[in-house]
């Protein structure tokens, strides 16, 4: 998406360790008009897949995930990084290592929100090594749901997540594909 690439070039900051900081419009401050545009694009890309539920992870996946769900007219479920004390029902869990935070979180979704037979679209903000996507896919599969695809706002195509998803038969749609962050410059 040209509009997203332009926004990344304008407001994105490349940090050491191949980290792309986009907190002015996606990860801390949210640009709702841009998020709606992204949601519309995800809905267009997956319109023929009979999606019944969008699944994402808190917190940065929620904005693009809710807009995609809105445009697809389906519920959105987000995996929590900490299990609230109010959750006593059955839950699906998965371990997810964060590339940028260098921590492992146990993400969880209450079983009552993912069902056998659901056609799940996984949405996330970034795809690097694919850990979040793998965890979300695991949650859906634990429920007996089918993952119809993975949509990410930004992928760092030079890291392993892209290849892992394709090698395991998952459809991947990245709205912006970063080829390189070499010398502090974003190359698509």
C-alpha positions in Angstrom: 0.0 0.0 0.0 1.5 3.2 -1.1 -0.1 5.3 1.6 1.4 3.1 4.3 4.8 3.0 2.7 4.7 6.8 2.5 3.7 7.1 6.1 6.5 4.7 7.2 9.0 6.8 5.2 7.7 10.0 6.7 7.3 9.0 10.4 9.1 5.7 10.8 12.4 5.6 12.8 15.0 2.8 12.2 16.6 1.8 15.5 19.6 -0.5 16.0 18.9 -4.2 15.8 16.6 -4.0 12.7 13.8 -2.4 14.7 11.3 -0.1 12.9 9.6 2.3 15.2 6.2 3.5 14.0 4.7 4.6 17.3 3.4 7.9 15.9 0.6 6.1 14.0 0.5 2.4 14.9 2.1 1.3 18.2 1.4 4.1 20.7 -0.5 6.9 19.1 -3.0 5.5 16.6 -4.1 7.2 13.4 -7.7 6.0 13.1 -8.2 7.1 9.5 -5.1 5.2 8.4 -6.2 2.2 10.5 -9.6 2.2 8.7 -7.8 2.3 5.4 -5.8 -0.7 6.5 -8.9 -2.5 7.7 -10.6 -1.9 4.4 -7.6 -3.3 2.5 -7.5 -6.5 4.7 -11.3 -6.9 4.1 -10.8 -6.5 0.4 -7.9 -9.1 0.4 -9.9 -11.7 2.4 -13.4 -10.9 1.2 -13.9 -14.3 -0.4 -12.6 -16.4 2.5 -15.8 -16.5 4.6 -13.9 -15.1 7.6 -16.0 -15.6 10.8 -13.5 -14.1 13.3 -10.5 -11.9 13.3 -7.8 -12.9 15.9 -5.0 -10.6 17.0 -2.7 -10.0 20.0 -2.8 -7.1 22.4 -1.9 -4.4 22.2 -0.6 -3.2 18.8 -2.7 -5.6 16.7 -6.0 -4.4 18.1 -6.3 -1.2 16.0 -5.8 -2.8 12.6 -7.6 -6.0 13.8 -10.7 -4.1 14.9 -10.9 -2.2 11.7 -10.5 -5.3 9.6 -13.2 -7.0 11.7 -15.5 -4.0 11.3 -15.1 -4.0 7.5 -15.6 -7.8 7.4 -18.6 -7.5 9.8 -17.3 -10.2 12.1 -16.1 -10.2 15.8 -12.5 -9.6 16.7 -10.9 -11.5 19.5 -7.5 -10.4 21.0 -5.2 -12.7 22.8 -4.2 -11.3 26.2 -0.6 -11.3 27.4 -1.6 -11.7 31.0 -4.5 -13.8 32.2 -6.9 -11.7 34.2 -8.1 -13.0 37.6 -11.7 -12.9 36.2 -10.9 -15.6 33.7 -11.7 -19.0 35.2 -13.1 -20.7 32.1 -11.1 -22.9 29.7 -8.4 -21.0 27.8 -6.2 -21.7 24.9 -2.6 -20.6 25.5 0.7 -20.3 23.5 4.2 -19.0 24.3 5.3 -16.0 22.2 8.8 -14.5 22.1 8.8 -10.8 21.4 11.6 -9.7 19.0 11.5 -6.1 20.1 11.0 -6.6 23.8 13.2 -9.7 24.2 10.7 -11.4 26.5 8.4 -14.5 26.3 4.8 -14.0 27.0 2.0 -16.6 27.4 -0.8 -15.3 25.3 -4.3 -16.6 26.0 -7.9 -16.6 24.6 -10.9 -17.8 26.5 -12.2 -20.9 24.8 -15.7 -19.5 24.5 -14.4 -16.9 21.9 -12.8 -19.3 19.4 -14.9 -22.2 18.1 -14.4 -25.4 16.0 -15.3 -24.5 12.5 -14.4 -20.8 12.8 -12.6 -19.4 9.8 -10.0 -17.2 11.4 -8.1 -14.3 9.9 -5.0 -13.5 12.0 -4.1 -9.8 11.9 -1.0 -8.3 13.5 1.0 -5.1 13.3 4.4 -6.6 12.5 5.8 -9.8 11.2 9.5 -10.3 12.0 10.5 -13.9 13.0 6.8 -14.9 13.0 6.5 -15.7 16.7 3.3 -13.8 17.3 1.7 -15.2 14.2 2.7 -18.8 15.2 1.2 -18.2 18.7 -2.0 -16.9 17.2 -2.2 -19.7 14.8 -1.7 -22.2 17.6 -4.6 -20.6 19.6 -6.9 -20.9 16.6 -5.9 -24.5 15.9 -6.3 -25.5 19.5 -10.0 -24.4 19.1 -10.4 -26.5 16.0 -10.7 -23.4 13.9 -9.2 -23.0 10.4 -6.8 -20.1 9.8 -7.7 -18.7 6.4 -4.7 -16.3 6.3 -2.4 -13.9 8.1 -2.6 -10.2 7.5 0.2 -8.0 8.8 0.5 -4.2 8.5 4.3 -4.4 8.1 6.6 -7.3 7.4 10.3 -7.4 7.7 10.7 -9.7 4.7 14.4 -10.2 5.5 13.6 -12.1 8.7 12.2 -15.6 9.0 8.5 -15.1 9.6 7.5 -14.6 6.0 9.2 -17.8 4.9 7.9 -19.9 7.8 4.3 -18.9 7.1 4.5 -19.7 3.4 6.5 -23.0 4.1 3.7 -24.1 6.4 1.0 -23.4 3.9 -0.5 -20.2 5.3 -1.6 -17.4 3.1 0.2 -14.1 4.0 -0.8 -10.6 3.1 1.5 -7.8 4.1 0.4 -4.3 3.5 4.0 -3.0 3.5 7.0 -5.3 2.9 10.3 -4.0 4.2 13.2 -5.4 2.2 15.9 -3.8 4.3 16.6 -1.4 7.2 20.3 -1.2 6.2 22.1 2.1 7.2 19.0 3.4 8.9 16.9 3.5 5.7 13.7 1.7 5.0 13.8 -0.1 1.7 10.6 -1.7 0.4 
